[in-house]
Amino acid sequence: MRVFIVHAHPEQKSFNGAMTRAASEALRKAGHEIEVSDLYAMGFNPVSGRANFVTVQNPDYYHQHSEEGLAVARDGFAPDIQAEMEKLFWCDVLILQFPLWWHGMPAILKGWIDRVFASGGRIYGGGKWYDRGVFTGKRAMCSVTIGGGAPMYSENGLNGPIASTLFAINHGVLYFTGFAVIEPFLVHAPARLSDHERSASLSHYRAQVLGLNSAPTIHYPKLADYDPEFVLKAASHA
């Protein structure tokens, strides 16, 4: 199994850092291949723009999709973007490791997606989306630390169900590009855990990453389940 971890936390001693180290060590020890993009350590530029490309479609007006289309046709992505794309195509499983900040990803991770998940058929486009996506046959999982306790993110909790919070990532990014989306691995309030509880969470996570190829995935309807206006057909509601 080839696993690509995109790590988005600025502090190496954080629980996110411990999780990535635990996953990396467990996977390597079990004989799996692993790549880690530690975005903060890399100094990854999250700002999308002309720096994404070495080609230029229109020097007078920047339109990202047009520039991405030309870059796909002429192998015109900047070296840092091309390197991240190659890791995506290389892996069997993608893990996004991040803390939940303001009910979403840290800006550096969102910027990584903005720059790396290019249209024009490279990552999506030309009818390549959802269950017809480029990454069909691959798996992906969000591994997330959350400041609040689990009850706050329940159906009747103050912040609503965590599945709703992560929907834009799981469905709108990962499933959109074809990944089968593994149920997220969640650690609530790591700063308030005892040493024993933190150790137990890391042990649980090691077991999780070793079973990524068979872990349960989130069920999403297929494109064929929708009508021409992308509303679920009546039969699909049953």
N, C-alpha and C positions, 0 to 999 in steps of 0.2 A: 504494500500500500504506500502510495506517495502522498504525503500530507503537506499542505502549504498553510502556514499560520501567518496571518497579518496581525501584528501586535500594535496596539494603539494606546500606550500609557507612557507618560513622561518619566516615571520613577521606576528604576530597575528593582528597587526593594519593595515595591507595592505587591499586593496580593495578585494583581494581574501578572506582574513579572514572575511571581512564584508559580502561577498556573502555566505560563508558557514554558518555563524551565521544566516543570514536572511533566508536561506533555511531551516535550522534546526528548527528555531523558527516557521516558517510558517507551516511546515509539522507536527510538534508536536501539534501545536494549532488546526490543522484540524483533529487530531486523528490518524495520520499515525505514523508508527514505523520508527526509523532512527538509523543508526550506522554511526559513523564518524571515519575514520582512518586518523589522522593528522600526516603525515609521519615524519615531522621534530620534532614535539613535542614528538613523540614516540621514536625518535632516531633510526628509521628504518634503518637497514643495507641494502643498495642497491646492494651490491657486491655479485653476484651469484657465488656459489662454494660449497665446501663440507659442509659449514655451513647450507646449505638448508636441510640437511638430518641427521637423526640419524642412518640410515642404510648405508652400504658400499657395492657396487657391485664389484668394483675393486680398491684395495688400491694403486695399482702401476700406474694407468692411469685414469685420470678423464675424463669421457665422460658424459656430463650432461643428455642426453636423457636416457642413460642406468641407471644412478643413479635414475632418475625420475621414470623409469619403475619399478625398485625394490621398491622404496618408495611407489608407488601406490599399489603394490602387498602386501607389508608388513606393511602398515601404518607407513612409515618411514620418513615422513616430519618433520622438526624441528618445535617446538611449535609455533614460530612466523609466519611461513609460513602456518601451519595448521589453525591457528586462522583467517588469512586473507582469506583463501579458504572457510572456513565455512561462513564468511560474504557474499562471492560471491554467494554461494549456497542458503543462507538465503534470499537474497534480491529479490525484483521484478524489481527494477530499480537501476542501477549503475550510479553514477555521478563521473566523473573525473574532479576535480577542480584544475586548474593550470594556471600560466602565460606562455605565449608563449616565450620560450627562444631559440634563434638560430633556429627558425622555427620548434621547436619541444617541447617535454616535458622536464621539469627539470630532471636532472639525477636521482634524488631520486625516481621519479615516473616511469621512464623507468626501473630502477632497481627493483622496486616493481613488475612490470609486468614480468621482466625476471625471478624473483624468484617464484612468485605466480602462474603464468599461466603455469603450468607444463604439460608436455606431458605424454604419456603412458596411455591416456584415462581419466585422471583426469580432465583436462581442455580442452585438444584436443588430437587428435591421434586416430588411429584405425578407420579411416573413419569419425570421429566426427569433422567436420569443416564446416564453412559457414552455409548454411541453414539446415545442418544436425548437427550443433554444439551442444555442451553440454548445452549451455545456451539458446537454442531455447525456445521461450516463454517469455523470459526476455527482458528488454529494457535497453539501456545505452545512456548516453549523455556526451559530453565534454562541460564543462563550462569554458570559456577561456578569460583571459584578454590579450590584445594585445597592445604593446607599440605604434605602428603606427596607423594612421587614416584609416578608411574604404576604401577610394579611393586607397590607396597603395596596398590593397589586393583585388582589383577588377580584372576583366578579363584583362584589359589593364593597370593595375597598376604596379608599379615598382617591387613589390614582388609577383605578380601573384595572382590568385584567392585563397582565404582562403580555399576553398574546396579542392584544390590541396595540400595545406600545411598540412591539417588535414587528408588527405586520408590514410596515413600510419597508423594512429591511428584508425580512424573510420572504415575503411575497413580491414586493416591488423591486427588489434588487436581485436576490438569489434565485427565486423561482422564475422571475422574469427572464433571466438569462439561461434557464434550462436546468439549473441544479435541482436535485432532489434535496429537500430541506429537512435536515435532522432536527428533532425537538431540541430547543436551546438548552445549554447547560447554564444554570443560574446559581450564583452565590449571593445571597441577601446579606446586607450589613456586615461585610467581612471585618470592618474595624471594630465591631462589637463582639466578635467571636473569641472564645477562649483559644489558647494554644492547641488544646485537644481538638476543638471543633474545626480549627483551621487545618490541622493535620488530617482530620477525617475528610474534609472537603477535598483536599488535594489527592488523597487516596481514591476517593470516589471519581475524581476527574481523570486520574491515570487509567482507571478501569474503563471509563467512558471512551477515552481516545483510542484505547486498544480495540474497542468494539465498534468503531465508526462505520465499518463496512456493512454492519448488520443492525445498526441502531434504528429505532423507530423514526419514521419521517412524518411530517405534517401532510395531511391529505388536502390537496387543492384540486378544484375542478379543472378538466382539460379544456382546451380551446373549443373542441367539438361540442362541449356542453353549453355553449353560449350561442345566442342568436346573432344575426348580422350586426346588431347594435351593441354586442357584448354584454347582454343581460342573460342571466341563466334561463335556459328553457324551462318551461313548466315541469317537464318530466324530471328535470334535475333537482327540483325542490323537494320531490317526494322522498 
